[in-house]
Amino acid sequence: MGLPLVNQFLAQGYALVRILSALKIKSSTYYNWHHWQPSRQEKRRESLKPYILDVWKTFKFYGYRRIAAYSHLNNDCPKISEYMTLKLMRKLGIRSRMQKRYRKPKNVVTVDQKLNLIRHLHDLSVFGKQISLIFS
């Protein structure tokens, strides 16, 4: 969209109606853009970013969970949820230096597995006769 372009043409003295019609922009779109203000939640996110960055610079090994726990324990800072901390850390482009280690599975089967005879059995009536012979 050319909304910043509209302001340039207005500064040159063109009429707003002609600019919007030439650029094929609806007037409601222009006025929504012109009067836009960040929401309360967006303002809060912006105010939390410096705090998270400060904690992360102090404790580089802290991940989002520890930073959120730190905010709950520290009285002179706002309380932040884990998910909000995670989202803001991603937006800031920061992450913990500690990474979860990959541990390969240690359970190894050394005994040969028995065949699943029931899976290959197509006629279940034969299976019922065999059981009755065993128990009789």
Backbone hydrogen bonds in HBPLUS format (Angstrom, degrees):
<---DONOR---> <-ACCEPTOR-->    atom                        ^
c    i                          cat <-CA-CA->   ^        H-A-AA   ^      H-
h    n   atom  resd res      DA  || num        DHA   H-A  angle D-A-AA Bond
n    s   type  num  typ     dist DA aas  dist angle  dist       angle   num
A0005-LEU N   A0002-GLY O   3.08 MM   3  4.99 121.2  2.44  93.9 109.6     1
A0006-VAL N   A0002-GLY O   3.13 MM   4  6.52 133.1  2.37 143.3 155.5     2
A0006-VAL N   A0003-LEU O   3.13 MM   3  5.14 132.5  2.36  97.2 109.2     3
A0008-GLN N   A0004-PRO O   3.35 MM   4  6.76 148.0  2.46 140.3 148.5     4
A0009-PHE N   A0005-LEU O   3.07 MM   4  6.45 156.9  2.13 150.8 156.1     5
A0010-LEU N   A0006-VAL O   2.91 MM   4  6.18 150.4  2.00 148.0 157.2     6
A0011-ALA N   A0007-ASN O   3.01 MM   4  6.20 150.9  2.09 142.7 149.6     7
A0012-GLN N   A0008-GLN O   3.20 MM   4  6.51 134.5  2.42 136.3 148.0     8
A0012-GLN N   A0009-PHE O   3.15 MM   3  5.03 128.7  2.42  91.1 104.8     9
A0014-TYR N   A0009-PHE O   3.20 MM   5  5.78 162.6  2.23 155.4 150.1    10
A0013-GLY N   A0010-LEU O   3.05 MM   3  5.17 152.1  2.13 101.1 110.0    11
A0019-ILE N   A0015-ALA O   3.08 MM   4  6.37 158.6  2.13 152.5 158.9    12
A0020-LEU N   A0016-LEU O   2.98 MM   4  6.16 170.7  1.98 156.4 158.2    13
A0021-SER N   A0017-VAL O   3.06 MM   4  6.18 156.4  2.12 143.4 150.1    14
A0022-ALA N   A0018-ARG O   2.94 MM   4  6.02 152.6  2.02 143.7 151.2    15
A0023-LEU N   A0019-ILE O   2.97 MM   4  6.18 153.4  2.05 149.3 156.5    16
A0024-LYS N   A0020-LEU O   2.90 MM   4  5.75 109.4  2.41 131.9 148.1    17
A0025-ILE N   A0020-LEU O   2.89 MM   5  5.01 166.4  1.91 146.6 150.8    18
A0029-THR N   A0026-LYS O   3.15 MM   3  5.31 122.2  2.50  98.0 111.7    19
A0030-TYR N   A0026-LYS O   3.18 MM   4  6.59 158.2  2.23 150.0 155.5    20
A0031-TYR N   A0027-SER O   2.93 MM   4  6.18 166.4  1.95 154.9 158.0    21
A0032-ASN N   A0028-SER O   2.87 MM   4  5.96 154.0  1.94 144.8 152.1    22
A0033-TRP N   A0029-THR O   3.04 MM   4  6.20 154.9  2.10 144.0 150.7    23
A0034-HIS N   A0030-TYR O   2.81 MM   4  6.00 154.3  1.87 148.4 156.8    24
A0035-HIS N   A0031-TYR O   2.98 MM   4  5.98 155.8  2.04 145.3 149.7    25
A0036-TRP N   A0033-TRP O   3.48 MM   3  5.22 166.1  2.50  99.2 102.2    26
A0043-LYS N   A0039-SER O   2.98 MM   4  6.26 154.5  2.04 148.9 155.8    27
A0044-ARG N   A0040-ARG O   3.00 MM   4  6.26 151.9  2.08 143.2 150.8    28
A0045-ARG N   A0041-GLN O   2.91 MM   4  6.22 159.1  1.95 150.2 155.7    29
A0046-GLU N   A0042-GLU O   3.02 MM   4  6.24 159.6  2.06 146.3 151.4    30
A0047-SER N   A0043-LYS O   3.00 MM   4  6.26 143.3  2.13 140.5 150.7    31
A0047-SER N   A0044-ARG O   3.08 MM   3  5.04 119.3  2.47  92.3 107.8    32
A0048-LEU N   A0044-ARG O   2.94 MM   4  6.21 136.2  2.13 146.4 158.5    33
A0048-LEU N   A0045-ARG O   3.16 MM   3  5.12 129.6  2.42  93.9 107.2    34
A0049-LYS N   A0045-ARG O   3.14 MM   4  6.34 137.7  2.32 147.3 157.2    35
A0052-ILE N   A0048-LEU O   3.01 MM   4  6.29 166.4  2.03 163.8 166.9    36
A0053-LEU N   A0049-LYS O   2.95 MM   4  6.12 164.2  1.98 155.1 159.9    37
A0054-ASP N   A0050-PRO O   2.88 MM   4  6.01 149.6  1.98 142.5 150.6    38
A0055-VAL N   A0051-TYR O   2.97 MM   4  6.29 161.0  2.00 154.9 159.1    39
A0056-TRP N   A0052-ILE O   2.90 MM   4  6.06 161.4  1.93 150.2 156.0    40
A0057-LYS N   A0053-LEU O   2.91 MM   4  6.07 149.7  2.00 142.5 150.6    41
A0058-THR N   A0054-ASP O   3.08 MM   4  6.29 146.3  2.20 141.8 150.5    42
A0059-PHE N   A0055-VAL O   2.85 MM   4  6.06 166.8  1.87 156.5 160.0    43
A0062-TYR N   A0059-PHE O   3.17 MM   3  5.63 166.8  2.19 115.3 119.1    44
A0097-ARG N   A0060-LYS O   3.20 MM  37  6.19 155.1  2.26 139.0 145.5    45
A0067-ILE N   A0063-GLY O   3.04 MM   4  6.22 160.2  2.08 153.9 160.0    46
A0068-ALA N   A0064-TYR O   3.04 MM   4  6.11 156.0  2.10 140.1 146.4    47
A0069-ALA N   A0065-ARG O   2.95 MM   4  6.20 156.0  2.00 145.1 152.0    48
A0070-TYR N   A0066-ARG O   2.76 MM   4  5.91 153.0  1.83 145.9 153.8    49
A0071-SER N   A0067-ILE O   2.98 MM   4  6.22 146.9  2.09 141.7 150.1    50
A0072-HIS N   A0068-ALA O   3.17 MM   4  6.49 139.8  2.34 139.5 149.7    51
A0072-HIS N   A0069-ALA O   3.13 MM   3  5.12 125.2  2.44  93.2 107.2    52
A0073-LEU N   A0069-ALA O   3.03 MM   4  6.31 144.5  2.16 146.0 155.7    53
A0074-ASN N   A0070-TYR O   2.94 MM   4  5.96 154.5  2.01 150.8 156.8    54
A0085-THR N   A0081-SER O   3.00 MM   4  6.18 156.5  2.05 146.1 153.1    55
A0086-LEU N   A0082-GLU O   2.87 MM   4  6.12 157.4  1.92 150.6 156.9    56
A0087-LYS N   A0083-TYR O   2.95 MM   4  6.21 163.5  1.98 149.9 153.6    57
A0088-LEU N   A0084-MET O   2.94 MM   4  6.12 162.2  1.97 149.7 154.6    58
A0089-MET N   A0085-THR O   2.86 MM   4  5.99 155.3  1.92 149.1 156.3    59
A0090-ARG N   A0086-LEU O   3.02 MM   4  6.24 155.8  2.08 147.8 154.2    60
A0091-LYS N   A0087-LYS O   2.98 MM   4  6.23 153.2  2.06 143.1 150.9    61
A0092-LEU N   A0088-LEU O   2.87 MM   4  6.09 149.3  1.96 146.0 154.1    62
A0093-GLY N   A0089-MET O   2.91 MM   4  6.01 120.3  2.28 134.7 150.2    63
A0094-ILE N   A0089-MET O   3.01 MM   5  5.35 162.3  2.04 152.9 153.8    64
A0093-GLY N   A0090-ARG O   3.13 MM   3  4.92 137.7  2.32  91.1 103.4    65
A0121-LEU N   A0118-ILE O   3.21 MM   3  5.03 155.3  2.27  98.4 105.8    66
A0128-GLY N   A0124-LEU O   3.17 MM   4  6.53 148.8  2.27 145.0 152.4    67
A0129-LYS N   A0125-SER O   3.16 MM   4  6.45 150.2  2.25 143.6 150.6    68
A0130-GLN N   A0126-VAL O   3.11 MM   4  6.37 153.0  2.19 147.2 154.0    69
A0131-ILE N   A0127-PHE O   3.19 MM   4  6.45 151.7  2.28 143.9 150.8    70
A0132-SER N   A0128-GLY O   3.10 MM   4  6.34 158.7  2.15 144.7 150.4    71
A0133-LEU N   A0129-LYS O   3.05 MM   4  6.27 144.7  2.18 143.7 152.6    72
A0134-ILE N   A0130-GLN O   3.15 MM   4  6.39 146.3  2.27 140.4 148.9    73
A0135-PHE N   A0131-ILE O   3.09 MM   4  6.38 160.3  2.13 156.4 160.2    74
